[in-house]
Structure formats: C-alpha cells, structure tokens
Amino acid sequence: MPEPDPAVLARRPQIADALRAIVGADHVIASETELKPFESDGLTAYRQPPMLVALPGSGDEVARVLRVCDALQVKVVPR
C-alpha cells in the first residue's frame, strides 16, 4: 500500500472544504472515529484509514467530487 503523501495531507482542510461545498457538511466524514469503518474494503489484511470520505448523493455530485479530487491531486478509492 502506498504511503500517504504529506503534501496532500497538509491540504486536508482545503480538500474537506471543497468536498463540503459539493456534497454538504453532513456528507463528508472527517473524524477519526467515523473514518474507522472505511479503512479497509474486502481484504481486511490491508488497512489504511482514509484522509476523508465524501458521500455524494447523485451522479452529478460524484462527477464534481472526482473533478475536485483530480484538480487537487487527491487519490480516490471508490466504494
């Protein structure tokens, strides 16, 4: 599993704000406790807590989230 990029992690507040602007504050998970269920997918042998989780409610929001993540050089793991 790749190591987290410190340059991206340093922009976490900016990234979170950009995602909240798209999906709303109630649909961005940022707290360590709430991120725990998202640290693995399928293969529980590999665990990496995500920086943030966005929960888009429409196809348009999915597209906008992906565009913002691409612009901010944030890797995305769909789930």
mmCIF file of the N, C-alpha and C atoms, coordinates in Angstrom:
data_MODEL
# 
_entry.id   MODEL 
# 
loop_
_atom_site.group_PDB 
_atom_site.id 
_atom_site.type_symbol 
_atom_site.label_atom_id 
_atom_site.label_alt_id 
_atom_site.label_comp_id 
_atom_site.label_asym_id 
_atom_site.label_entity_id 
_atom_site.label_seq_id 
_atom_site.pdbx_PDB_ins_code 
_atom_site.Cartn_x 
_atom_site.Cartn_y 
_atom_site.Cartn_z 
_atom_site.occupancy 
_atom_site.B_iso_or_equiv 
_atom_site.pdbx_formal_charge 
_atom_site.auth_seq_id 
_atom_site.auth_comp_id 
_atom_site.auth_asym_id 
_atom_site.auth_atom_id 
_atom_site.pdbx_PDB_model_num 
ATOM 1   N N  . MET A 1 1  ? 0.849   -1.176 0.000   1.00 0.00 ? 1  MET A N  1 
ATOM 2   C CA . MET A 1 1  ? 0.000   0.000  0.000   1.00 0.00 ? 1  MET A CA 1 
ATOM 3   C C  . MET A 1 1  ? 0.896   1.241  0.000   1.00 0.00 ? 1  MET A C  1 
ATOM 4   N N  . PRO A 1 2  ? 0.608   2.226  -0.840  1.00 0.00 ? 2  PRO A N  1 
ATOM 5   C CA . PRO A 1 2  ? 1.459   3.420  -0.888  1.00 0.00 ? 2  PRO A CA 1 
ATOM 6   C C  . PRO A 1 2  ? 1.363   4.239  0.398   1.00 0.00 ? 2  PRO A C  1 
ATOM 7   N N  . GLU A 1 3  ? 2.446   4.906  0.705   1.00 0.00 ? 3  GLU A N  1 
ATOM 8   C CA . GLU A 1 3  ? 2.466   5.788  1.872   1.00 0.00 ? 3  GLU A CA 1 
ATOM 9   C C  . GLU A 1 3  ? 1.664   7.056  1.569   1.00 0.00 ? 3  GLU A C  1 
ATOM 10  N N  . PRO A 1 4  ? 0.981   7.604  2.578   1.00 0.00 ? 4  PRO A N  1 
ATOM 11  C CA . PRO A 1 4  ? 0.264   8.866  2.379   1.00 0.00 ? 4  PRO A CA 1 
ATOM 12  C C  . PRO A 1 4  ? 1.233   9.985  1.980   1.00 0.00 ? 4  PRO A C  1 
ATOM 13  N N  . ASP A 1 5  ? 0.785   10.860 1.114   1.00 0.00 ? 5  ASP A N  1 
ATOM 14  C CA . ASP A 1 5  ? 1.591   11.976 0.627   1.00 0.00 ? 5  ASP A CA 1 
ATOM 15  C C  . ASP A 1 5  ? 1.471   13.149 1.603   1.00 0.00 ? 5  ASP A C  1 
ATOM 16  N N  . PRO A 1 6  ? 2.557   13.530 2.279   1.00 0.00 ? 6  PRO A N  1 
ATOM 17  C CA . PRO A 1 6  ? 2.496   14.630 3.249   1.00 0.00 ? 6  PRO A CA 1 
ATOM 18  C C  . PRO A 1 6  ? 2.000   15.943 2.642   1.00 0.00 ? 6  PRO A C  1 
ATOM 19  N N  . ALA A 1 7  ? 2.316   16.202 1.384   1.00 0.00 ? 7  ALA A N  1 
ATOM 20  C CA . ALA A 1 7  ? 1.865   17.442 0.741   1.00 0.00 ? 7  ALA A CA 1 
ATOM 21  C C  . ALA A 1 7  ? 0.345   17.465 0.600   1.00 0.00 ? 7  ALA A C  1 
ATOM 22  N N  . VAL A 1 8  ? -0.236  16.321 0.298   1.00 0.00 ? 8  VAL A N  1 
ATOM 23  C CA . VAL A 1 8  ? -1.700  16.233 0.194   1.00 0.00 ? 8  VAL A CA 1 
ATOM 24  C C  . VAL A 1 8  ? -2.315  16.313 1.588   1.00 0.00 ? 8  VAL A C  1 
ATOM 25  N N  . LEU A 1 9  ? -1.751  15.610 2.540   1.00 0.00 ? 9  LEU A N  1 
ATOM 26  C CA . LEU A 1 9  ? -2.273  15.641 3.912   1.00 0.00 ? 9  LEU A CA 1 
ATOM 27  C C  . LEU A 1 9  ? -2.265  17.058 4.482   1.00 0.00 ? 9  LEU A C  1 
ATOM 28  N N  . ALA A 1 10 ? -1.282  17.849 4.119   1.00 0.00 ? 10 ALA A N  1 
ATOM 29  C CA . ALA A 1 10 ? -1.200  19.227 4.603   1.00 0.00 ? 10 ALA A CA 1 
ATOM 30  C C  . ALA A 1 10 ? -2.359  20.081 4.082   1.00 0.00 ? 10 ALA A C  1 
ATOM 31  N N  . ARG A 1 11 ? -2.945  19.662 2.958   1.00 0.00 ? 11 ARG A N  1 
ATOM 32  C CA . ARG A 1 11 ? -4.075  20.401 2.376   1.00 0.00 ? 11 ARG A CA 1 
ATOM 33  C C  . ARG A 1 11 ? -5.426  19.832 2.807   1.00 0.00 ? 11 ARG A C  1 
ATOM 34  N N  . ARG A 1 12 ? -5.425  18.979 3.806   1.00 0.00 ? 12 ARG A N  1 
ATOM 35  C CA . ARG A 1 12 ? -6.669  18.322 4.249   1.00 0.00 ? 12 ARG A CA 1 
ATOM 36  C C  . ARG A 1 12 ? -7.805  19.316 4.504   1.00 0.00 ? 12 ARG A C  1 
ATOM 37  N N  . PRO A 1 13 ? -7.580  20.423 5.235   1.00 0.00 ? 13 PRO A N  1 
ATOM 38  C CA . PRO A 1 13 ? -8.692  21.365 5.455   1.00 0.00 ? 13 PRO A CA 1 
ATOM 39  C C  . PRO A 1 13 ? -9.259  21.936 4.156   1.00 0.00 ? 13 PRO A C  1 
ATOM 40  N N  . GLN A 1 14 ? -8.397  22.287 3.216   1.00 0.00 ? 14 GLN A N  1 
ATOM 41  C CA . GLN A 1 14 ? -8.846  22.820 1.923   1.00 0.00 ? 14 GLN A CA 1 
ATOM 42  C C  . GLN A 1 14 ? -9.640  21.765 1.156   1.00 0.00 ? 14 GLN A C  1 
ATOM 43  N N  . ILE A 1 15 ? -9.161  20.540 1.180   1.00 0.00 ? 15 ILE A N  1 
ATOM 44  C CA . ILE A 1 15 ? -9.836  19.446 0.476   1.00 0.00 ? 15 ILE A CA 1 
ATOM 45  C C  . ILE A 1 15 ? -11.201 19.188 1.103   1.00 0.00 ? 15 ILE A C  1 
ATOM 46  N N  . ALA A 1 16 ? -11.248 19.155 2.432   1.00 0.00 ? 16 ALA A N  1 
ATOM 47  C CA . ALA A 1 16 ? -12.520 18.933 3.131   1.00 0.00 ? 16 ALA A CA 1 
ATOM 48  C C  . ALA A 1 16 ? -13.521 20.034 2.793   1.00 0.00 ? 16 ALA A C  1 
ATOM 49  N N  . ASP A 1 17 ? -13.067 21.277 2.786   1.00 0.00 ? 17 ASP A N  1 
ATOM 50  C CA . ASP A 1 17 ? -13.961 22.393 2.444   1.00 0.00 ? 17 ASP A CA 1 
ATOM 51  C C  . ASP A 1 17 ? -14.489 22.267 1.018   1.00 0.00 ? 17 ASP A C  1 
ATOM 52  N N  . ALA A 1 18 ? -13.626 21.866 0.101   1.00 0.00 ? 18 ALA A N  1 
ATOM 53  C CA . ALA A 1 18 ? -14.049 21.706 -1.299  1.00 0.00 ? 18 ALA A CA 1 
ATOM 54  C C  . ALA A 1 18 ? -15.096 20.605 -1.426  1.00 0.00 ? 18 ALA A C  1 
ATOM 55  N N  . LEU A 1 19 ? -14.902 19.509 -0.701  1.00 0.00 ? 19 LEU A N  1 
ATOM 56  C CA . LEU A 1 19 ? -15.877 18.414 -0.747  1.00 0.00 ? 19 LEU A CA 1 
ATOM 57  C C  . LEU A 1 19 ? -17.193 18.822 -0.089  1.00 0.00 ? 19 LEU A C  1 
ATOM 58  N N  . ARG A 1 20 ? -17.113 19.534 1.027   1.00 0.00 ? 20 ARG A N  1 
ATOM 59  C CA . ARG A 1 20 ? -18.337 20.006 1.707   1.00 0.00 ? 20 ARG A CA 1 
ATOM 60  C C  . ARG A 1 20 ? -19.141 20.943 0.815   1.00 0.00 ? 20 ARG A C  1 
ATOM 61  N N  . ALA A 1 21 ? -18.445 21.735 0.019   1.00 0.00 ? 21 ALA A N  1 
ATOM 62  C CA . ALA A 1 21 ? -19.133 22.654 -0.895  1.00 0.00 ? 21 ALA A CA 1 
ATOM 63  C C  . ALA A 1 21 ? -19.932 21.896 -1.951  1.00 0.00 ? 21 ALA A C  1 
ATOM 64  N N  . ILE A 1 22 ? -19.531 20.670 -2.227  1.00 0.00 ? 22 ILE A N  1 
ATOM 65  C CA . ILE A 1 22 ? -20.221 19.862 -3.237  1.00 0.00 ? 22 ILE A CA 1 
ATOM 66  C C  . ILE A 1 22 ? -21.328 19.023 -2.620  1.00 0.00 ? 22 ILE A C  1 
ATOM 67  N N  . VAL A 1 23 ? -21.010 18.267 -1.574  1.00 0.00 ? 23 VAL A N  1 
ATOM 68  C CA . VAL A 1 23 ? -21.965 17.284 -1.039  1.00 0.00 ? 23 VAL A CA 1 
ATOM 69  C C  . VAL A 1 23 ? -22.632 17.721 0.255   1.00 0.00 ? 23 VAL A C  1 
ATOM 70  N N  . GLY A 1 24 ? -22.193 18.820 0.836   1.00 0.00 ? 24 GLY A N  1 
ATOM 71  C CA . GLY A 1 24 ? -22.745 19.285 2.101   1.00 0.00 ? 24 GLY A CA 1 
ATOM 72  C C  . GLY A 1 24 ? -21.944 18.732 3.275   1.00 0.00 ? 24 GLY A C  1 
ATOM 73  N N  . ALA A 1 25 ? -21.915 19.500 4.343   1.00 0.00 ? 25 ALA A N  1 
ATOM 74  C CA . ALA A 1 25 ? -21.108 19.138 5.516   1.00 0.00 ? 25 ALA A CA 1 
ATOM 75  C C  . ALA A 1 25 ? -21.516 17.805 6.125   1.00 0.00 ? 25 ALA A C  1 
ATOM 76  N N  . ASP A 1 26 ? -22.808 17.480 6.064   1.00 0.00 ? 26 ASP A N  1 
ATOM 77  C CA . ASP A 1 26 ? -23.287 16.222 6.657   1.00 0.00 ? 26 ASP A CA 1 
ATOM 78  C C  . ASP A 1 26 ? -22.857 14.993 5.863   1.00 0.00 ? 26 ASP A C  1 
ATOM 79  N N  . HIS A 1 27 ? -22.290 15.203 4.681   1.00 0.00 ? 27 HIS A N  1 
ATOM 80  C CA . HIS A 1 27 ? -21.923 14.079 3.819   1.00 0.00 ? 27 HIS A CA 1 
ATOM 81  C C  . HIS A 1 27 ? -20.413 13.973 3.582   1.00 0.00 ? 27 HIS A C  1 
ATOM 82  N N  . VAL A 1 28 ? -19.646 14.627 4.452   1.00 0.00 ? 28 VAL A N  1 
ATOM 83  C CA . VAL A 1 28 ? -18.186 14.482 4.453   1.00 0.00 ? 28 VAL A CA 1 
ATOM 84  C C  . VAL A 1 28 ? -17.789 13.973 5.828   1.00 0.00 ? 28 VAL A C  1 
ATOM 85  N N  . ILE A 1 29 ? -17.138 12.832 5.857   1.00 0.00 ? 29 ILE A N  1 
ATOM 86  C CA . ILE A 1 29 ? -16.695 12.224 7.112   1.00 0.00 ? 29 ILE A CA 1 
ATOM 87  C C  . ILE A 1 29 ? -15.232 12.577 7.306   1.00 0.00 ? 29 ILE A C  1 
ATOM 88  N N  . ALA A 1 30 ? -14.936 13.166 8.476   1.00 0.00 ? 30 ALA A N  1 
ATOM 89  C CA . ALA A 1 30 ? -13.570 13.617 8.731   1.00 0.00 ? 30 ALA A CA 1 
ATOM 90  C C  . ALA A 1 30 ? -13.021 13.164 10.078  1.00 0.00 ? 30 ALA A C  1 
ATOM 91  N N  . SER A 1 31 ? -13.888 12.737 10.984  1.00 0.00 ? 31 SER A N  1 
ATOM 92  C CA . SER A 1 31 ? -13.405 12.366 12.317  1.00 0.00 ? 31 SER A CA 1 
ATOM 93  C C  . SER A 1 31 ? -12.795 10.970 12.301  1.00 0.00 ? 31 SER A C  1 
ATOM 94  N N  . GLU A 1 32 ? -11.746 10.805 13.083  1.00 0.00 ? 32 GLU A N  1 
ATOM 95  C CA . GLU A 1 32 ? -11.022 9.530  13.132  1.00 0.00 ? 32 GLU A CA 1 
ATOM 96  C C  . GLU A 1 32 ? -11.949 8.363  13.461  1.00 0.00 ? 32 GLU A C  1 
ATOM 97  N N  . THR A 1 33 ? -12.850 8.565  14.397  1.00 0.00 ? 33 THR A N  1 
ATOM 98  C CA . THR A 1 33 ? -13.773 7.503  14.803  1.00 0.00 ? 33 THR A CA 1 
ATOM 99  C C  . THR A 1 33 ? -14.700 7.106  13.661  1.00 0.00 ? 33 THR A C  1 
ATOM 100 N N  . GLU A 1 34 ? -15.244 8.089  12.981  1.00 0.00 ? 34 GLU A N  1 
ATOM 101 C CA . GLU A 1 34 ? -16.180 7.806  11.888  1.00 0.00 ? 34 GLU A CA 1 
ATOM 102 C C  . GLU A 1 34 ? -15.484 7.258  10.642  1.00 0.00 ? 34 GLU A C  1 
ATOM 103 N N  . LEU A 1 35 ? -14.192 7.515  10.495  1.00 0.00 ? 35 LEU A N  1 
ATOM 104 C CA . LEU A 1 35 ? -13.440 7.007  9.342   1.00 0.00 ? 35 LEU A CA 1 
ATOM 105 C C  . LEU A 1 35 ? -13.059 5.538  9.503   1.00 0.00 ? 35 LEU A C  1 
ATOM 106 N N  . LYS A 1 36 ? -13.088 5.022  10.725  1.00 0.00 ? 36 LYS A N  1 
ATOM 107 C CA . LYS A 1 36 ? -12.640 3.655  11.019  1.00 0.00 ? 36 LYS A CA 1 
ATOM 108 C C  . LYS A 1 36 ? -13.275 2.602  10.103  1.00 0.00 ? 36 LYS A C  1 
ATOM 109 N N  . PRO A 1 37 ? -14.589 2.606  9.882   1.00 0.00 ? 37 PRO A N  1 
ATOM 110 C CA . PRO A 1 37 ? -15.185 1.573  9.017   1.00 0.00 ? 37 PRO A CA 1 
ATOM 111 C C  . PRO A 1 37 ? -14.701 1.624  7.563   1.00 0.00 ? 37 PRO A C  1 
ATOM 112 N N  . PHE A 1 38 ? -14.085 2.710  7.167   1.00 0.00 ? 38 PHE A N  1 
ATOM 113 C CA . PHE A 1 38 ? -13.647 2.880  5.780   1.00 0.00 ? 38 PHE A CA 1 
ATOM 114 C C  . PHE A 1 38 ? -12.170 2.550  5.576   1.00 0.00 ? 38 PHE A C  1 
ATOM 115 N N  . GLU A 1 39 ? -11.501 2.027  6.606   1.00 0.00 ? 39 GLU A N  1 
ATOM 116 C CA . GLU A 1 39 ? -10.057 1.780  6.489   1.00 0.00 ? 39 GLU A CA 1 
ATOM 117 C C  . GLU A 1 39 ? -9.706  0.519  5.717   1.00 0.00 ? 39 GLU A C  1 
ATOM 118 N N  . SER A 1 40 ? -10.680 -0.320 5.449   1.00 0.00 ? 40 SER A N  1 
ATOM 119 C CA . SER A 1 40 ? -10.415 -1.499 4.627   1.00 0.00 ? 40 SER A CA 1 
ATOM 120 C C  . SER A 1 40 ? -11.642 -1.793 3.774   1.00 0.00 ? 40 SER A C  1 
ATOM 121 N N  . ASP A 1 41 ? -11.412 -2.559 2.722   1.00 0.00 ? 41 ASP A N  1 
ATOM 122 C CA . ASP A 1 41 ? -12.504 -2.894 1.820   1.00 0.00 ? 41 ASP A CA 1 
ATOM 123 C C  . ASP A 1 41 ? -12.248 -4.290 1.268   1.00 0.00 ? 41 ASP A C  1 
ATOM 124 N N  . GLY A 1 42 ? -13.064 -5.221 1.620   1.00 0.00 ? 42 GLY A N  1 
ATOM 125 C CA . GLY A 1 42 ? -12.893 -6.587 1.123   1.00 0.00 ? 42 GLY A CA 1 
ATOM 126 C C  . GLY A 1 42 ? -11.774 -7.326 1.833   1.00 0.00 ? 42 GLY A C  1 
ATOM 127 N N  . LEU A 1 43 ? -10.542 -6.999 1.501   1.00 0.00 ? 43 LEU A N  1 
ATOM 128 C CA . LEU A 1 43 ? -9.387  -7.642 2.128   1.00 0.00 ? 43 LEU A CA 1 
ATOM 129 C C  . LEU A 1 43 ? -9.020  -6.882 3.399   1.00 0.00 ? 43 LEU A C  1 
ATOM 130 N N  . THR A 1 44 ? -9.417  -7.397 4.529   1.00 0.00 ? 44 THR A N  1 
ATOM 131 C CA . THR A 1 44 ? -9.153  -6.700 5.787   1.00 0.00 ? 44 THR A CA 1 
ATOM 132 C C  . THR A 1 44 ? -7.703  -6.812 6.227   1.00 0.00 ? 44 THR A C  1 
ATOM 133 N N  . ALA A 1 45 ? -6.891  -7.576 5.500   1.00 0.00 ? 45 ALA A N  1 
ATOM 134 C CA . ALA A 1 45 ? -5.467  -7.662 5.829   1.00 0.00 ? 45 ALA A CA 1 
ATOM 135 C C  . ALA A 1 45 ? -4.758  -6.341 5.529   1.00 0.00 ? 45 ALA A C  1 
ATOM 136 N N  . TYR A 1 46 ? -5.321  -5.557 4.627   1.00 0.00 ? 46 TYR A N  1 
ATOM 137 C CA . TYR A 1 46 ? -4.739  -4.268 4.262   1.00 0.00 ? 46 TYR A CA 1 
ATOM 138 C C  . TYR A 1 46 ? -5.615  -3.160 4.822   1.00 0.00 ? 46 TYR A C  1 
ATOM 139 N N  . ARG A 1 47 ? -5.043  -2.394 5.732   1.00 0.00 ? 47 ARG A N  1 
ATOM 140 C CA . ARG A 1 47 ? -5.806  -1.317 6.365   1.00 0.00 ? 47 ARG A CA 1 
ATOM 141 C C  . ARG A 1 47 ? -5.066  0.004  6.198   1.00 0.00 ? 47 ARG A C  1 
ATOM 142 N N  . GLN A 1 48 ? -5.802  1.007  5.781   1.00 0.00 ? 48 GLN A N  1 
ATOM 143 C CA . GLN A 1 48 ? -5.260  2.356  5.665   1.00 0.00 ? 48 GLN A CA 1 
ATOM 144 C C  . GLN A 1 48 ? -6.420  3.318  5.882   1.00 0.00 ? 48 GLN A C  1 
ATOM 145 N N  . PRO A 1 49 ? -6.402  4.057  6.973   1.00 0.00 ? 49 PRO A N  1 
ATOM 146 C CA . PRO A 1 49 ? -7.511  4.995  7.174   1.00 0.00 ? 49 PRO A CA 1 
ATOM 147 C C  . PRO A 1 49 ? -7.511  6.072  6.089   1.00 0.00 ? 49 PRO A C  1 
ATOM 148 N N  . PRO A 1 50 ? -8.667  6.389  5.559   1.00 0.00 ? 50 PRO A N  1 
ATOM 149 C CA . PRO A 1 50 ? -8.729  7.441  4.543   1.00 0.00 ? 50 PRO A CA 1 
ATOM 150 C C  . PRO A 1 50 ? -8.548  8.815  5.175   1.00 0.00 ? 50 PRO A C  1 
ATOM 151 N N  . MET A 1 51 ? -8.118  9.754  4.377   1.00 0.00 ? 51 MET A N  1 
ATOM 152 C CA . MET A 1 51 ? -7.985  11.126 4.853   1.00 0.00 ? 51 MET A CA 1 
ATOM 153 C C  . MET A 1 51 ? -9.371  11.707 5.122   1.00 0.00 ? 51 MET A C  1 
ATOM 154 N N  . LEU A 1 52 ? -10.289 11.457 4.204   1.00 0.00 ? 52 LEU A N  1 
ATOM 155 C CA . LEU A 1 52 ? -11.669 11.936 4.276   1.00 0.00 ? 52 LEU A CA 1 
ATOM 156 C C  . LEU A 1 52 ? -12.545 10.954 3.521   1.00 0.00 ? 52 LEU A C  1 
ATOM 157 N N  . VAL A 1 53 ? -13.845 11.023 3.778   1.00 0.00 ? 53 VAL A N  1 
ATOM 158 C CA . VAL A 1 53 ? -14.809 10.255 2.996   1.00 0.00 ? 53 VAL A CA 1 
ATOM 159 C C  . VAL A 1 53 ? -15.906 11.217 2.559   1.00 0.00 ? 53 VAL A C  1 
ATOM 160 N N  . ALA A 1 54 ? -16.199 11.227 1.273   1.00 0.00 ? 54 ALA A N  1 
ATOM 161 C CA . ALA A 1 54 ? -17.309 12.009 0.733   1.00 0.00 ? 54 ALA A CA 1 
ATOM 162 C C  . ALA A 1 54 ? -18.405 11.040 0.323   1.00 0.00 ? 54 ALA A C  1 
ATOM 163 N N  . LEU A 1 55 ? -19.635 11.394 0.641   1.00 0.00 ? 55 LEU A N  1 
ATOM 164 C CA . LEU A 1 55 ? -20.788 10.556 0.314   1.00 0.00 ? 55 LEU A CA 1 
ATOM 165 C C  . LEU A 1 55 ? -21.716 11.332 -0.624  1.00 0.00 ? 55 LEU A C  1 
ATOM 166 N N  . PRO A 1 56 ? -21.406 11.328 -1.918  1.00 0.00 ? 56 PRO A N  1 
ATOM 167 C CA . PRO A 1 56 ? -22.240 12.059 -2.867  1.00 0.00 ? 56 PRO A CA 1 
ATOM 168 C C  . PRO A 1 56 ? -23.625 11.437 -2.984  1.00 0.00 ? 56 PRO A C  1 
ATOM 169 N N  . GLY A 1 57 ? -24.597 12.285 -3.273  1.00 0.00 ? 57 GLY A N  1 
ATOM 170 C CA . GLY A 1 57 ? -25.971 11.820 -3.354  1.00 0.00 ? 57 GLY A CA 1 
ATOM 171 C C  . GLY A 1 57 ? -26.516 11.715 -4.765  1.00 0.00 ? 57 GLY A C  1 
ATOM 172 N N  . SER A 1 58 ? -25.714 12.056 -5.759  1.00 0.00 ? 58 SER A N  1 
ATOM 173 C CA . SER A 1 58 ? -26.177 11.992 -7.149  1.00 0.00 ? 58 SER A CA 1 
ATOM 174 C C  . SER A 1 58 ? -24.982 11.776 -8.074  1.00 0.00 ? 58 SER A C  1 
ATOM 175 N N  . GLY A 1 59 ? -25.283 11.421 -9.295  1.00 0.00 ? 59 GLY A N  1 
ATOM 176 C CA . GLY A 1 59 ? -24.232 11.260 -10.293 1.00 0.00 ? 59 GLY A CA 1 
ATOM 177 C C  . GLY A 1 59 ? -23.485 12.560 -10.543 1.00 0.00 ? 59 GLY A C  1 
ATOM 178 N N  . ASP A 1 60 ? -24.211 13.665 -10.509 1.00 0.00 ? 60 ASP A N  1 
ATOM 179 C CA . ASP A 1 60 ? -23.582 14.973 -10.688 1.00 0.00 ? 60 ASP A CA 1 
ATOM 180 C C  . ASP A 1 60 ? -22.583 15.245 -9.566  1.00 0.00 ? 60 ASP A C  1 
ATOM 181 N N  . GLU A 1 61 ? -22.963 14.923 -8.332  1.00 0.00 ? 61 GLU A N  1 
ATOM 182 C CA . GLU A 1 61 ? -22.047 15.119 -7.203  1.00 0.00 ? 61 GLU A CA 1 
ATOM 183 C C  . GLU A 1 61 ? -20.829 14.210 -7.318  1.00 0.00 ? 61 GLU A C  1 
ATOM 184 N N  . VAL A 1 62 ? -21.029 12.982 -7.773  1.00 0.00 ? 62 VAL A N  1 
ATOM 185 C CA . VAL A 1 62 ? -19.888 12.070 -7.976  1.00 0.00 ? 62 VAL A CA 1 
ATOM 186 C C  . VAL A 1 62 ? -18.910 12.702 -8.966  1.00 0.00 ? 62 VAL A C  1 
ATOM 187 N N  . ALA A 1 63 ? -19.425 13.185 -10.084 1.00 0.00 ? 63 ALA A N  1 
ATOM 188 C CA . ALA A 1 63 ? -18.574 13.794 -11.107 1.00 0.00 ? 63 ALA A CA 1 
ATOM 189 C C  . ALA A 1 63 ? -17.845 15.018 -10.563 1.00 0.00 ? 63 ALA A C  1 
ATOM 190 N N  . ARG A 1 64 ? -18.545 15.837 -9.802  1.00 0.00 ? 64 ARG A N  1 
ATOM 191 C CA . ARG A 1 64 ? -17.925 17.043 -9.242  1.00 0.00 ? 64 ARG A CA 1 
ATOM 192 C C  . ARG A 1 64 ? -16.858 16.692 -8.215  1.00 0.00 ? 64 ARG A C  1 
ATOM 193 N N  . VAL A 1 65 ? -17.121 15.689 -7.370  1.00 0.00 ? 65 VAL A N  1 
ATOM 194 C CA . VAL A 1 65 ? -16.124 15.244 -6.390  1.00 0.00 ? 65 VAL A CA 1 
ATOM 195 C C  . VAL A 1 65 ? -14.873 14.753 -7.110  1.00 0.00 ? 65 VAL A C  1 
ATOM 196 N N  . LEU A 1 66 ? -15.052 13.951 -8.144  1.00 0.00 ? 66 LEU A N  1 
ATOM 197 C CA . LEU A 1 66 ? -13.902 13.427 -8.879  1.00 0.00 ? 66 LEU A CA 1 
ATOM 198 C C  . LEU A 1 66 ? -13.110 14.538 -9.566  1.00 0.00 ? 66 LEU A C  1 
ATOM 199 N N  . ARG A 1 67 ? -13.804 15.534 -10.104 1.00 0.00 ? 67 ARG A N  1 
ATOM 200 C CA . ARG A 1 67 ? -13.098 16.656 -10.738 1.00 0.00 ? 67 ARG A CA 1 
ATOM 201 C C  . ARG A 1 67 ? -12.272 17.434 -9.715  1.00 0.00 ? 67 ARG A C  1 
ATOM 202 N N  . VAL A 1 68 ? -12.855 17.690 -8.547  1.00 0.00 ? 68 VAL A N  1 
ATOM 203 C CA . VAL A 1 68 ? -12.134 18.420 -7.499  1.00 0.00 ? 68 VAL A CA 1 
ATOM 204 C C  . VAL A 1 68 ? -10.934 17.611 -7.015  1.00 0.00 ? 68 VAL A C  1 
ATOM 205 N N  . CYS A 1 69 ? -11.130 16.325 -6.800  1.00 0.00 ? 69 CYS A N  1 
ATOM 206 C CA . CYS A 1 69 ? -10.018 15.481 -6.346  1.00 0.00 ? 69 CYS A CA 1 
ATOM 207 C C  . CYS A 1 69 ? -8.903  15.439 -7.385  1.00 0.00 ? 69 CYS A C  1 
ATOM 208 N N  . ASP A 1 70 ? -9.263  15.378 -8.646  1.00 0.00 ? 70 ASP A N  1 
ATOM 209 C CA . ASP A 1 70 ? -8.255  15.396 -9.699  1.00 0.00 ? 70 ASP A CA 1 
ATOM 210 C C  . ASP A 1 70 ? -7.500  16.726 -9.684  1.00 0.00 ? 70 ASP A C  1 
ATOM 211 N N  . ALA A 1 71 ? -8.228  17.819 -9.573  1.00 0.00 ? 71 ALA A N  1 
ATOM 212 C CA . ALA A 1 71 ? -7.599  19.142 -9.569  1.00 0.00 ? 71 ALA A CA 1 
ATOM 213 C C  . ALA A 1 71 ? -6.668  19.324 -8.370  1.00 0.00 ? 71 ALA A C  1 
ATOM 214 N N  . LEU A 1 72 ? -7.034  18.725 -7.234  1.00 0.00 ? 72 LEU A N  1 
ATOM 215 C CA . LEU A 1 72 ? -6.233  18.854 -6.012  1.00 0.00 ? 72 LEU A CA 1 
ATOM 216 C C  . LEU A 1 72 ? -5.234  17.712 -5.846  1.00 0.00 ? 72 LEU A C  1 
ATOM 217 N N  . GLN A 1 73 ? -5.149  16.838 -6.833  1.00 0.00 ? 73 GLN A N  1 
ATOM 218 C CA . GLN A 1 73 ? -4.226  15.693 -6.831  1.00 0.00 ? 73 GLN A CA 1 
ATOM 219 C C  . GLN A 1 73 ? -4.453  14.766 -5.634  1.00 0.00 ? 73 GLN A C  1 
ATOM 220 N N  . VAL A 1 74 ? -5.730  14.474 -5.390  1.00 0.00 ? 74 VAL A N  1 
ATOM 221 C CA . VAL A 1 74 ? -6.131  13.572 -4.312  1.00 0.00 ? 74 VAL A CA 1 
ATOM 222 C C  . VAL A 1 74 ? -6.505  12.234 -4.932  1.00 0.00 ? 74 VAL A C  1 
ATOM 223 N N  . LYS A 1 75 ? -5.907  11.174 -4.438  1.00 0.00 ? 75 LYS A N  1 
ATOM 224 C CA . LYS A 1 75 ? -6.249  9.833  -4.919  1.00 0.00 ? 75 LYS A CA 1 
ATOM 225 C C  . LYS A 1 75 ? -7.612  9.441  -4.368  1.00 0.00 ? 75 LYS A C  1 
ATOM 226 N N  . VAL A 1 76 ? -8.392  8.752  -5.196  1.00 0.00 ? 76 VAL A N  1 
ATOM 227 C CA . VAL A 1 76 ? -9.753  8.362  -4.836  1.00 0.00 ? 76 VAL A CA 1 
ATOM 228 C C  . VAL A 1 76 ? -9.864  6.843  -4.850  1.00 0.00 ? 76 VAL A C  1 
ATOM 229 N N  . VAL A 1 77 ? -10.503 6.319  -3.815  1.00 0.00 ? 77 VAL A N  1 
ATOM 230 C CA . VAL A 1 77 ? -10.831 4.895  -3.763  1.00 0.00 ? 77 VAL A CA 1 
ATOM 231 C C  . VAL A 1 77 ? -12.349 4.805  -3.709  1.00 0.00 ? 77 VAL A C  1 
ATOM 232 N N  . PRO A 1 78 ? -13.000 4.397  -4.800  1.00 0.00 ? 78 PRO A N  1 
ATOM 233 C CA . PRO A 1 78 ? -14.461 4.287  -4.782  1.00 0.00 ? 78 PRO A CA 1 
ATOM 234 C C  . PRO A 1 78 ? -14.896 3.110  -3.934  1.00 0.00 ? 78 PRO A C  1 
ATOM 235 N N  . ARG A 1 79 ? -16.034 3.252  -3.345  1.00 0.00 ? 79 ARG A N  1 
ATOM 236 C CA . ARG A 1 79 ? -16.534 2.171  -2.506  1.00 0.00 ? 79 ARG A CA 1 
ATOM 237 C C  . ARG A 1 79 ? -18.030 2.083  -2.628  1.00 0.00 ? 79 ARG A C  1 
# 
